């Protein structure tokens, strides 16, 4: 379960970008993280709601949270390897 006051190590703002840009930027940022660090991704492309979790699973990282507020989606991703 996610800690209530979890502070991400980095935030990636993909608001206004359409597929595949949020996925490509997310993968690039995950590659720059150290193991154990958390990336927050903000997106408003409806495709991101399915595409980013699929990416995280395919590259073996941990999706801590998906939170939808209106048209905006917030993902918390932990680099585990």
HTML snippet that shows the backbone in 3Dmol.js (N, CA, C, O; Angstrom):
<script src="https://3Dmol.org/build/3Dmol-min.js"></script>
<div id="view" style="width:600px;height:400px;position:relative"></div>
<script>
const pdb = `
ATOM      1  N   UNK A   1       0.827  -1.186   0.000  1.00  0.00           N
ATOM      2  CA  UNK A   1       0.000   0.000   0.000  1.00  0.00           C
ATOM      3  C   UNK A   1       0.876   1.257   0.000  1.00  0.00           C
ATOM      4  O   UNK A   1       1.985   1.249   0.535  1.00  0.00           O
ATOM      5  N   UNK A   2       0.386   2.298  -0.583  1.00  0.00           N
ATOM      6  CA  UNK A   2       1.144   3.544  -0.713  1.00  0.00           C
ATOM      7  C   UNK A   2       1.104   4.328   0.586  1.00  0.00           C
ATOM      8  O   UNK A   2       0.060   4.447   1.228  1.00  0.00           O
ATOM      9  N   UNK A   3       2.269   4.863   0.964  1.00  0.00           N
ATOM     10  CA  UNK A   3       2.309   5.741   2.127  1.00  0.00           C
ATOM     11  C   UNK A   3       1.506   6.993   1.813  1.00  0.00           C
ATOM     12  O   UNK A   3       1.554   7.497   0.691  1.00  0.00           O
ATOM     13  N   UNK A   4       0.770   7.497   2.793  1.00  0.00           N
ATOM     14  CA  UNK A   4      -0.110   8.645   2.543  1.00  0.00           C
ATOM     15  C   UNK A   4       0.639   9.882   2.090  1.00  0.00           C
ATOM     16  O   UNK A   4       0.160  10.603   1.215  1.00  0.00           O
ATOM     17  N   UNK A   5       1.791  10.141   2.658  1.00  0.00           N
ATOM     18  CA  UNK A   5       2.520  11.360   2.329  1.00  0.00           C
ATOM     19  C   UNK A   5       3.763  11.056   1.502  1.00  0.00           C
ATOM     20  O   UNK A   5       4.809  11.678   1.693  1.00  0.00           O
ATOM     21  N   UNK A   6       3.649  10.114   0.597  1.00  0.00           N
ATOM     22  CA  UNK A   6       4.766   9.746  -0.250  1.00  0.00           C
ATOM     23  C   UNK A   6       5.141  10.916  -1.157  1.00  0.00           C
ATOM     24  O   UNK A   6       4.303  11.427  -1.901  1.00  0.00           O
ATOM     25  N   UNK A   7       6.391  11.332  -1.091  1.00  0.00           N
ATOM     26  CA  UNK A   7       6.877  12.417  -1.937  1.00  0.00           C
ATOM     27  C   UNK A   7       7.706  11.824  -3.063  1.00  0.00           C
ATOM     28  O   UNK A   7       8.709  11.153  -2.817  1.00  0.00           O
ATOM     29  N   UNK A   8       7.284  12.072  -4.312  1.00  0.00           N
ATOM     30  CA  UNK A   8       8.058  11.532  -5.422  1.00  0.00           C
ATOM     31  C   UNK A   8       9.433  12.189  -5.508  1.00  0.00           C
ATOM     32  O   UNK A   8       9.613  13.338  -5.107  1.00  0.00           O
ATOM     33  N   UNK A   9      10.393  11.444  -6.035  1.00  0.00           N
ATOM     34  CA  UNK A   9      11.733  11.996  -6.247  1.00  0.00           C
ATOM     35  C   UNK A   9      11.758  12.913  -7.459  1.00  0.00           C
ATOM     36  O   UNK A   9      12.582  13.824  -7.536  1.00  0.00           O
ATOM     37  N   UNK A  10      10.856  12.674  -8.405  1.00  0.00           N
ATOM     38  CA  UNK A  10      10.807  13.462  -9.627  1.00  0.00           C
ATOM     39  C   UNK A  10       9.379  13.482 -10.145  1.00  0.00           C
ATOM     40  O   UNK A  10       8.644  12.506  -9.997  1.00  0.00           O
ATOM     41  N   UNK A  11       8.984  14.609 -10.758  1.00  0.00           N
ATOM     42  CA  UNK A  11       7.667  14.728 -11.380  1.00  0.00           C
ATOM     43  C   UNK A  11       7.847  14.953 -12.873  1.00  0.00           C
ATOM     44  O   UNK A  11       8.647  15.787 -13.297  1.00  0.00           O
ATOM     45  N   UNK A  12       7.100  14.206 -13.658  1.00  0.00           N
ATOM     46  CA  UNK A  12       7.105  14.333 -15.113  1.00  0.00           C
ATOM     47  C   UNK A  12       5.729  14.847 -15.531  1.00  0.00           C
ATOM     48  O   UNK A  12       4.722  14.160 -15.353  1.00  0.00           O
ATOM     49  N   UNK A  13       5.692  16.054 -16.084  1.00  0.00           N
ATOM     50  CA  UNK A  13       4.434  16.671 -16.508  1.00  0.00           C
ATOM     51  C   UNK A  13       4.209  16.410 -17.992  1.00  0.00           C
ATOM     52  O   UNK A  13       4.883  16.987 -18.845  1.00  0.00           O
ATOM     53  N   UNK A  14       3.256  15.538 -18.287  1.00  0.00           N
ATOM     54  CA  UNK A  14       2.915  15.216 -19.681  1.00  0.00           C
ATOM     55  C   UNK A  14       1.552  15.786 -20.069  1.00  0.00           C
ATOM     56  O   UNK A  14       0.950  15.340 -21.046  1.00  0.00           O
ATOM     57  N   UNK A  15       1.063  16.768 -19.313  1.00  0.00           N
ATOM     58  CA  UNK A  15      -0.219  17.401 -19.627  1.00  0.00           C
ATOM     59  C   UNK A  15      -0.106  18.066 -21.002  1.00  0.00           C
ATOM     60  O   UNK A  15       0.834  18.813 -21.273  1.00  0.00           O
ATOM     61  N   UNK A  16      -1.083  17.776 -21.857  1.00  0.00           N
ATOM     62  CA  UNK A  16      -1.102  18.369 -23.191  1.00  0.00           C
ATOM     63  C   UNK A  16      -0.425  17.524 -24.261  1.00  0.00           C
ATOM     64  O   UNK A  16      -0.493  17.856 -25.445  1.00  0.00           O
ATOM     65  N   UNK A  17       0.229  16.431 -23.857  1.00  0.00           N
ATOM     66  CA  UNK A  17       0.882  15.556 -24.829  1.00  0.00           C
ATOM     67  C   UNK A  17      -0.007  14.361 -25.143  1.00  0.00           C
ATOM     68  O   UNK A  17      -0.623  13.778 -24.251  1.00  0.00           O
ATOM     69  N   UNK A  18      -0.066  14.004 -26.427  1.00  0.00           N
ATOM     70  CA  UNK A  18      -0.854  12.852 -26.854  1.00  0.00           C
ATOM     71  C   UNK A  18       0.048  11.634 -27.028  1.00  0.00           C
ATOM     72  O   UNK A  18       1.268  11.753 -27.135  1.00  0.00           O
ATOM     73  N   UNK A  19      -0.571  10.479 -27.054  1.00  0.00           N
ATOM     74  CA  UNK A  19       0.119   9.211 -27.266  1.00  0.00           C
ATOM     75  C   UNK A  19       0.951   9.296 -28.546  1.00  0.00           C
ATOM     76  O   UNK A  19       0.457   9.814 -29.548  1.00  0.00           O
ATOM     77  N   UNK A  20       2.164   8.820 -28.553  1.00  0.00           N
ATOM     78  CA  UNK A  20       2.851   8.007 -27.553  1.00  0.00           C
ATOM     79  C   UNK A  20       3.792   8.805 -26.646  1.00  0.00           C
ATOM     80  O   UNK A  20       4.559   8.206 -25.892  1.00  0.00           O
ATOM     81  N   UNK A  21       3.753  10.130 -26.700  1.00  0.00           N
ATOM     82  CA  UNK A  21       4.722  10.954 -25.970  1.00  0.00           C
ATOM     83  C   UNK A  21       4.744  10.669 -24.463  1.00  0.00           C
ATOM     84  O   UNK A  21       5.835  10.502 -23.918  1.00  0.00           O
ATOM     85  N   UNK A  22       3.597  10.603 -23.751  1.00  0.00           N
ATOM     86  CA  UNK A  22       3.673  10.323 -22.304  1.00  0.00           C
ATOM     87  C   UNK A  22       4.391   9.004 -21.987  1.00  0.00           C
ATOM     88  O   UNK A  22       5.142   8.929 -21.015  1.00  0.00           O
ATOM     89  N   UNK A  23       4.166   7.976 -22.793  1.00  0.00           N
ATOM     90  CA  UNK A  23       4.809   6.678 -22.558  1.00  0.00           C
ATOM     91  C   UNK A  23       6.318   6.785 -22.811  1.00  0.00           C
ATOM     92  O   UNK A  23       7.119   6.287 -22.020  1.00  0.00           O
ATOM     93  N   UNK A  24       6.696   7.429 -23.904  1.00  0.00           N
ATOM     94  CA  UNK A  24       8.119   7.567 -24.228  1.00  0.00           C
ATOM     95  C   UNK A  24       8.850   8.382 -23.167  1.00  0.00           C
ATOM     96  O   UNK A  24       9.950   8.020 -22.749  1.00  0.00           O
ATOM     97  N   UNK A  25       8.238   9.484 -22.730  1.00  0.00           N
ATOM     98  CA  UNK A  25       8.866  10.325 -21.705  1.00  0.00           C
ATOM     99  C   UNK A  25       8.949   9.584 -20.367  1.00  0.00           C
ATOM    100  O   UNK A  25       9.939   9.707 -19.647  1.00  0.00           O
ATOM    101  N   UNK A  26       7.911   8.819 -20.039  1.00  0.00           N
ATOM    102  CA  UNK A  26       7.905   8.057 -18.787  1.00  0.00           C
ATOM    103  C   UNK A  26       9.038   7.042 -18.787  1.00  0.00           C
ATOM    104  O   UNK A  26       9.767   6.920 -17.802  1.00  0.00           O
ATOM    105  N   UNK A  27       9.186   6.322 -19.879  1.00  0.00           N
ATOM    106  CA  UNK A  27      10.263   5.314 -19.949  1.00  0.00           C
ATOM    107  C   UNK A  27      11.631   5.989 -19.809  1.00  0.00           C
ATOM    108  O   UNK A  27      12.502   5.487 -19.099  1.00  0.00           O
ATOM    109  N   UNK A  28      11.814   7.105 -20.473  1.00  0.00           N
ATOM    110  CA  UNK A  28      13.085   7.830 -20.417  1.00  0.00           C
ATOM    111  C   UNK A  28      13.399   8.269 -18.982  1.00  0.00           C
ATOM    112  O   UNK A  28      14.536   8.140 -18.527  1.00  0.00           O
ATOM    113  N   UNK A  29      12.391   8.785 -18.273  1.00  0.00           N
ATOM    114  CA  UNK A  29      12.605   9.254 -16.896  1.00  0.00           C
ATOM    115  C   UNK A  29      12.865   8.094 -15.943  1.00  0.00           C
ATOM    116  O   UNK A  29      13.693   8.218 -15.041  1.00  0.00           O
ATOM    117  N   UNK A  30      12.178   6.972 -16.122  1.00  0.00           N
ATOM    118  CA  UNK A  30      12.410   5.796 -15.272  1.00  0.00           C
ATOM    119  C   UNK A  30      13.861   5.337 -15.411  1.00  0.00           C
ATOM    120  O   UNK A  30      14.496   4.954 -14.429  1.00  0.00           O
ATOM    121  N   UNK A  31      14.375   5.377 -16.631  1.00  0.00           N
ATOM    122  CA  UNK A  31      15.757   4.951 -16.865  1.00  0.00           C
ATOM    123  C   UNK A  31      16.753   5.813 -16.097  1.00  0.00           C
ATOM    124  O   UNK A  31      17.843   5.345 -15.767  1.00  0.00           O
ATOM    125  N   UNK A  32      16.400   7.055 -15.808  1.00  0.00           N
ATOM    126  CA  UNK A  32      17.300   7.969 -15.101  1.00  0.00           C
ATOM    127  C   UNK A  32      17.210   7.839 -13.581  1.00  0.00           C
ATOM    128  O   UNK A  32      18.080   8.337 -12.866  1.00  0.00           O
ATOM    129  N   UNK A  33      16.162   7.172 -13.081  1.00  0.00           N
ATOM    130  CA  UNK A  33      15.986   7.031 -11.632  1.00  0.00           C
ATOM    131  C   UNK A  33      16.938   5.984 -11.062  1.00  0.00           C
ATOM    132  O   UNK A  33      17.372   5.066 -11.757  1.00  0.00           O
ATOM    133  N   UNK A  34      17.251   6.147  -9.781  1.00  0.00           N
ATOM    134  CA  UNK A  34      17.962   5.103  -9.040  1.00  0.00           C
ATOM    135  C   UNK A  34      16.928   4.113  -8.514  1.00  0.00           C
ATOM    136  O   UNK A  34      15.766   4.467  -8.315  1.00  0.00           O
ATOM    137  N   UNK A  35      17.355   2.874  -8.289  1.00  0.00           N
ATOM    138  CA  UNK A  35      16.455   1.864  -7.723  1.00  0.00           C
ATOM    139  C   UNK A  35      15.924   2.385  -6.386  1.00  0.00           C
ATOM    140  O   UNK A  35      16.683   2.882  -5.554  1.00  0.00           O
ATOM    141  N   UNK A  36      14.610   2.265  -6.195  1.00  0.00           N
ATOM    142  CA  UNK A  36      13.971   2.730  -4.972  1.00  0.00           C
ATOM    143  C   UNK A  36      13.352   4.108  -5.091  1.00  0.00           C
ATOM    144  O   UNK A  36      12.547   4.498  -4.245  1.00  0.00           O
ATOM    145  N   UNK A  37      13.712   4.854  -6.128  1.00  0.00           N
ATOM    146  CA  UNK A  37      13.138   6.189  -6.301  1.00  0.00           C
ATOM    147  C   UNK A  37      11.756   6.106  -6.925  1.00  0.00           C
ATOM    148  O   UNK A  37      11.412   5.120  -7.576  1.00  0.00           O
ATOM    149  N   UNK A  38      10.957   7.172  -6.715  1.00  0.00           N
ATOM    150  CA  UNK A  38       9.575   7.209  -7.178  1.00  0.00           C
ATOM    151  C   UNK A  38       9.406   8.353  -8.175  1.00  0.00           C
ATOM    152  O   UNK A  38       9.853   9.476  -7.942  1.00  0.00           O
ATOM    153  N   UNK A  39       8.750   8.040  -9.289  1.00  0.00           N
ATOM    154  CA  UNK A  39       8.432   9.008 -10.330  1.00  0.00           C
ATOM    155  C   UNK A  39       6.937   9.282 -10.315  1.00  0.00           C
ATOM    156  O   UNK A  39       6.127   8.356 -10.314  1.00  0.00           O
ATOM    157  N   UNK A  40       6.579  10.555 -10.303  1.00  0.00           N
ATOM    158  CA  UNK A  40       5.186  10.969 -10.452  1.00  0.00           C
ATOM    159  C   UNK A  40       5.006  11.411 -11.897  1.00  0.00           C
ATOM    160  O   UNK A  40       5.763  12.242 -12.399  1.00  0.00           O
ATOM    161  N   UNK A  41       3.995  10.847 -12.567  1.00  0.00           N
ATOM    162  CA  UNK A  41       3.690  11.231 -13.947  1.00  0.00           C
ATOM    163  C   UNK A  41       2.294  11.824 -13.969  1.00  0.00           C
ATOM    164  O   UNK A  41       1.345  11.234 -13.451  1.00  0.00           O
ATOM    165  N   UNK A  42       2.178  13.000 -14.574  1.00  0.00           N
ATOM    166  CA  UNK A  42       0.888  13.672 -14.737  1.00  0.00           C
ATOM    167  C   UNK A  42       0.553  13.671 -16.221  1.00  0.00           C
ATOM    168  O   UNK A  42       1.370  14.082 -17.045  1.00  0.00           O
ATOM    169  N   UNK A  43      -0.649  13.211 -16.564  1.00  0.00           N
ATOM    170  CA  UNK A  43      -1.060  13.140 -17.966  1.00  0.00           C
ATOM    171  C   UNK A  43      -2.539  13.458 -18.091  1.00  0.00           C
ATOM    172  O   UNK A  43      -3.303  13.323 -17.136  1.00  0.00           O
ATOM    173  N   UNK A  44      -2.930  13.886 -19.293  1.00  0.00           N
ATOM    174  CA  UNK A  44      -4.357  14.105 -19.545  1.00  0.00           C
ATOM    175  C   UNK A  44      -4.811  13.419 -20.840  1.00  0.00           C
ATOM    176  O   UNK A  44      -5.941  13.619 -21.288  1.00  0.00           O
ATOM    177  N   UNK A  45      -3.939  12.622 -21.430  1.00  0.00           N
ATOM    178  CA  UNK A  45      -4.301  11.842 -22.606  1.00  0.00           C
ATOM    179  C   UNK A  45      -5.031  10.584 -22.125  1.00  0.00           C
ATOM    180  O   UNK A  45      -4.462   9.794 -21.371  1.00  0.00           O
ATOM    181  N   UNK A  46      -6.287  10.390 -22.552  1.00  0.00           N
ATOM    182  CA  UNK A  46      -7.033   9.215 -22.076  1.00  0.00           C
ATOM    183  C   UNK A  46      -6.303   7.891 -22.326  1.00  0.00           C
ATOM    184  O   UNK A  46      -6.461   6.950 -21.548  1.00  0.00           O
ATOM    185  N   UNK A  47      -5.517   7.805 -23.386  1.00  0.00           N
ATOM    186  CA  UNK A  47      -4.793   6.568 -23.685  1.00  0.00           C
ATOM    187  C   UNK A  47      -3.753   6.257 -22.614  1.00  0.00           C
ATOM    188  O   UNK A  47      -3.412   5.092 -22.410  1.00  0.00           O
ATOM    189  N   UNK A  48      -3.248   7.273 -21.929  1.00  0.00           N
ATOM    190  CA  UNK A  48      -2.216   7.066 -20.907  1.00  0.00           C
ATOM    191  C   UNK A  48      -2.721   6.186 -19.768  1.00  0.00           C
ATOM    192  O   UNK A  48      -1.936   5.470 -19.145  1.00  0.00           O
ATOM    193  N   UNK A  49      -4.010   6.233 -19.494  1.00  0.00           N
ATOM    194  CA  UNK A  49      -4.575   5.449 -18.388  1.00  0.00           C
ATOM    195  C   UNK A  49      -4.353   3.950 -18.598  1.00  0.00           C
ATOM    196  O   UNK A  49      -4.241   3.197 -17.631  1.00  0.00           O
ATOM    197  N   UNK A  50      -4.291   3.525 -19.838  1.00  0.00           N
ATOM    198  CA  UNK A  50      -4.024   2.117 -20.145  1.00  0.00           C
ATOM    199  C   UNK A  50      -2.559   1.903 -20.532  1.00  0.00           C
ATOM    200  O   UNK A  50      -1.951   0.898 -20.162  1.00  0.00           O
ATOM    201  N   UNK A  51      -2.005   2.848 -21.271  1.00  0.00           N
ATOM    202  CA  UNK A  51      -0.659   2.680 -21.829  1.00  0.00           C
ATOM    203  C   UNK A  51       0.446   2.704 -20.780  1.00  0.00           C
ATOM    204  O   UNK A  51       1.370   1.893 -20.845  1.00  0.00           O
ATOM    205  N   UNK A  52       0.368   3.618 -19.816  1.00  0.00           N
ATOM    206  CA  UNK A  52       1.442   3.723 -18.823  1.00  0.00           C
ATOM    207  C   UNK A  52       1.476   2.495 -17.901  1.00  0.00           C
ATOM    208  O   UNK A  52       2.560   1.965 -17.659  1.00  0.00           O
ATOM    209  N   UNK A  53       0.343   2.022 -17.378  1.00  0.00           N
ATOM    210  CA  UNK A  53       0.408   0.776 -16.586  1.00  0.00           C
ATOM    211  C   UNK A  53       0.967  -0.398 -17.394  1.00  0.00           C
ATOM    212  O   UNK A  53       1.698  -1.231 -16.858  1.00  0.00           O
ATOM    213  N   UNK A  54       0.625  -0.462 -18.676  1.00  0.00           N
ATOM    214  CA  UNK A  54       1.148  -1.534 -19.531  1.00  0.00           C
ATOM    215  C   UNK A  54       2.671  -1.418 -19.650  1.00  0.00           C
ATOM    216  O   UNK A  54       3.381  -2.420 -19.564  1.00  0.00           O
ATOM    217  N   UNK A  55       3.166  -0.200 -19.845  1.00  0.00           N
ATOM    218  CA  UNK A  55       4.610   0.023 -19.913  1.00  0.00           C
ATOM    219  C   UNK A  55       5.288  -0.425 -18.625  1.00  0.00           C
ATOM    220  O   UNK A  55       6.289  -1.142 -18.664  1.00  0.00           O
ATOM    221  N   UNK A  56       4.746  -0.004 -17.483  1.00  0.00           N
ATOM    222  CA  UNK A  56       5.360  -0.304 -16.188  1.00  0.00           C
ATOM    223  C   UNK A  56       5.446  -1.814 -15.975  1.00  0.00           C
ATOM    224  O   UNK A  56       6.462  -2.327 -15.504  1.00  0.00           O
ATOM    225  N   UNK A  57       4.378  -2.516 -16.325  1.00  0.00           N
ATOM    226  CA  UNK A  57       4.382  -3.972 -16.192  1.00  0.00           C
ATOM    227  C   UNK A  57       5.407  -4.596 -17.131  1.00  0.00           C
ATOM    228  O   UNK A  57       6.131  -5.511 -16.739  1.00  0.00           O
ATOM    229  N   UNK A  58       5.473  -4.109 -18.367  1.00  0.00           N
ATOM    230  CA  UNK A  58       6.360  -4.722 -19.361  1.00  0.00           C
ATOM    231  C   UNK A  58       7.841  -4.507 -19.046  1.00  0.00           C
ATOM    232  O   UNK A  58       8.678  -5.315 -19.448  1.00  0.00           O
ATOM    233  N   UNK A  59       8.178  -3.426 -18.331  1.00  0.00           N
ATOM    234  CA  UNK A  59       9.588  -3.191 -17.991  1.00  0.00           C
ATOM    235  C   UNK A  59       9.909  -3.591 -16.550  1.00  0.00           C
ATOM    236  O   UNK A  59      11.014  -3.352 -16.063  1.00  0.00           O
ATOM    237  N   UNK A  60       8.936  -4.202 -15.876  1.00  0.00           N
ATOM    238  CA  UNK A  60       9.191  -4.796 -14.566  1.00  0.00           C
ATOM    239  C   UNK A  60       9.346  -3.808 -13.423  1.00  0.00           C
ATOM    240  O   UNK A  60      10.091  -4.063 -12.477  1.00  0.00           O
ATOM    241  N   UNK A  61       8.645  -2.677 -13.504  1.00  0.00           N
ATOM    242  CA  UNK A  61       8.686  -1.714 -12.409  1.00  0.00           C
ATOM    243  C   UNK A  61       7.379  -1.804 -11.620  1.00  0.00           C
ATOM    244  O   UNK A  61       6.506  -2.604 -11.956  1.00  0.00           O
ATOM    245  N   UNK A  62       7.245  -0.993 -10.581  1.00  0.00           N
ATOM    246  CA  UNK A  62       6.076  -1.097  -9.698  1.00  0.00           C
ATOM    247  C   UNK A  62       5.194   0.145  -9.819  1.00  0.00           C
ATOM    248  O   UNK A  62       5.649   1.267  -9.595  1.00  0.00           O
ATOM    249  N   UNK A  63       3.938  -0.069 -10.172  1.00  0.00           N
ATOM    250  CA  UNK A  63       2.961   1.014 -10.215  1.00  0.00           C
ATOM    251  C   UNK A  63       2.324   1.121  -8.835  1.00  0.00           C
ATOM    252  O   UNK A  63       1.574   0.237  -8.422  1.00  0.00           O
ATOM    253  N   UNK A  64       2.626   2.202  -8.128  1.00  0.00           N
ATOM    254  CA  UNK A  64       2.135   2.371  -6.763  1.00  0.00           C
ATOM    255  C   UNK A  64       0.721   2.908  -6.721  1.00  0.00           C
ATOM    256  O   UNK A  64      -0.061   2.540  -5.846  1.00  0.00           O
ATOM    257  N   UNK A  65       0.384   3.787  -7.671  1.00  0.00           N
ATOM    258  CA  UNK A  65      -0.917   4.450  -7.594  1.00  0.00           C
ATOM    259  C   UNK A  65      -1.312   5.031  -8.947  1.00  0.00           C
ATOM    260  O   UNK A  65      -0.469   5.504  -9.710  1.00  0.00           O
ATOM    261  N   UNK A  66      -2.606   4.983  -9.224  1.00  0.00           N
ATOM    262  CA  UNK A  66      -3.207   5.727 -10.330  1.00  0.00           C
ATOM    263  C   UNK A  66      -4.347   6.520  -9.704  1.00  0.00           C
ATOM    264  O   UNK A  66      -5.225   5.954  -9.053  1.00  0.00           O
ATOM    265  N   UNK A  67      -4.326   7.822  -9.905  1.00  0.00           N
ATOM    266  CA  UNK A  67      -5.378   8.666  -9.343  1.00  0.00           C
ATOM    267  C   UNK A  67      -5.904   9.567 -10.448  1.00  0.00           C
ATOM    268  O   UNK A  67      -5.141  10.303 -11.074  1.00  0.00           O
ATOM    269  N   UNK A  68      -7.197   9.506 -10.684  1.00  0.00           N
ATOM    270  CA  UNK A  68      -7.813  10.289 -11.742  1.00  0.00           C
ATOM    271  C   UNK A  68      -8.609  11.435 -11.116  1.00  0.00           C
ATOM    272  O   UNK A  68      -9.433  11.228 -10.225  1.00  0.00           O
ATOM    273  N   UNK A  69      -8.344  12.638 -11.600  1.00  0.00           N
ATOM    274  CA  UNK A  69      -9.083  13.823 -11.153  1.00  0.00           C
ATOM    275  C   UNK A  69      -9.535  14.572 -12.388  1.00  0.00           C
ATOM    276  O   UNK A  69      -8.742  15.265 -13.025  1.00  0.00           O
ATOM    277  N   UNK A  70     -10.816  14.435 -12.733  1.00  0.00           N
ATOM    278  CA  UNK A  70     -11.309  15.041 -13.961  1.00  0.00           C
ATOM    279  C   UNK A  70     -10.621  14.399 -15.146  1.00  0.00           C
ATOM    280  O   UNK A  70     -10.630  13.176 -15.285  1.00  0.00           O
ATOM    281  N   UNK A  71     -10.024  15.215 -16.005  1.00  0.00           N
ATOM    282  CA  UNK A  71      -9.331  14.674 -17.175  1.00  0.00           C
ATOM    283  C   UNK A  71      -7.865  14.374 -16.896  1.00  0.00           C
ATOM    284  O   UNK A  71      -7.165  13.841 -17.757  1.00  0.00           O
ATOM    285  N   UNK A  72      -7.393  14.715 -15.691  1.00  0.00           N
ATOM    286  CA  UNK A  72      -5.985  14.495 -15.359  1.00  0.00           C
ATOM    287  C   UNK A  72      -5.788  13.162 -14.638  1.00  0.00           C
ATOM    288  O   UNK A  72      -6.610  12.744 -13.822  1.00  0.00           O
ATOM    289  N   UNK A  73      -4.681  12.517 -14.963  1.00  0.00           N
ATOM    290  CA  UNK A  73      -4.345  11.232 -14.350  1.00  0.00           C
ATOM    291  C   UNK A  73      -2.966  11.363 -13.719  1.00  0.00           C
ATOM    292  O   UNK A  73      -2.039  11.894 -14.331  1.00  0.00           O
ATOM    293  N   UNK A  74      -2.839  10.874 -12.485  1.00  0.00           N
ATOM    294  CA  UNK A  74      -1.555  10.912 -11.765  1.00  0.00           C
ATOM    295  C   UNK A  74      -1.113   9.479 -11.511  1.00  0.00           C
ATOM    296  O   UNK A  74      -1.864   8.671 -10.965  1.00  0.00           O
ATOM    297  N   UNK A  75       0.101   9.182 -11.909  1.00  0.00           N
ATOM    298  CA  UNK A  75       0.696   7.866 -11.699  1.00  0.00           C
ATOM    299  C   UNK A  75       1.879   8.008 -10.753  1.00  0.00           C
ATOM    300  O   UNK A  75       2.652   8.958 -10.870  1.00  0.00           O
ATOM    301  N   UNK A  76       2.029   7.083  -9.824  1.00  0.00           N
ATOM    302  CA  UNK A  76       3.226   6.989  -9.003  1.00  0.00           C
ATOM    303  C   UNK A  76       3.895   5.672  -9.338  1.00  0.00           C
ATOM    304  O   UNK A  76       3.297   4.604  -9.208  1.00  0.00           O
ATOM    305  N   UNK A  77       5.141   5.760  -9.769  1.00  0.00           N
ATOM    306  CA  UNK A  77       5.877   4.593 -10.250  1.00  0.00           C
ATOM    307  C   UNK A  77       7.166   4.468  -9.458  1.00  0.00           C
ATOM    308  O   UNK A  77       7.917   5.433  -9.321  1.00  0.00           O
ATOM    309  N   UNK A  78       7.420   3.271  -8.937  1.00  0.00           N
ATOM    310  CA  UNK A  78       8.649   3.023  -8.187  1.00  0.00           C
ATOM    311  C   UNK A  78       9.586   2.169  -9.026  1.00  0.00           C
ATOM    312  O   UNK A  78       9.192   1.131  -9.558  1.00  0.00           O
ATOM    313  N   UNK A  79      10.828   2.618  -9.136  1.00  0.00           N
ATOM    314  CA  UNK A  79      11.835   1.825  -9.843  1.00  0.00           C
ATOM    315  C   UNK A  79      12.322   0.740  -8.894  1.00  0.00           C
ATOM    316  O   UNK A  79      12.877   1.035  -7.835  1.00  0.00           O
ATOM    317  N   UNK A  80      12.114  -0.513  -9.274  1.00  0.00           N
ATOM    318  CA  UNK A  80      12.472  -1.619  -8.391  1.00  0.00           C
ATOM    319  C   UNK A  80      13.643  -2.450  -8.912  1.00  0.00           C
ATOM    320  O   UNK A  80      14.113  -3.360  -8.229  1.00  0.00           O
ATOM    321  N   UNK A  81      14.112  -2.137 -10.117  1.00  0.00           N
ATOM    322  CA  UNK A  81      15.291  -2.857 -10.627  1.00  0.00           C
ATOM    323  C   UNK A  81      16.035  -2.017 -11.642  1.00  0.00           C
ATOM    324  O   UNK A  81      17.052  -2.456 -12.180  1.00  0.00           O
TER     325      UNK A  81
END
`;
const viewer = $3Dmol.createViewer("view");
viewer.addModel(pdb, "pdb");
viewer.setStyle({}, {cartoon: {color: "spectrum"}});
viewer.zoomTo();
viewer.render();
</script>
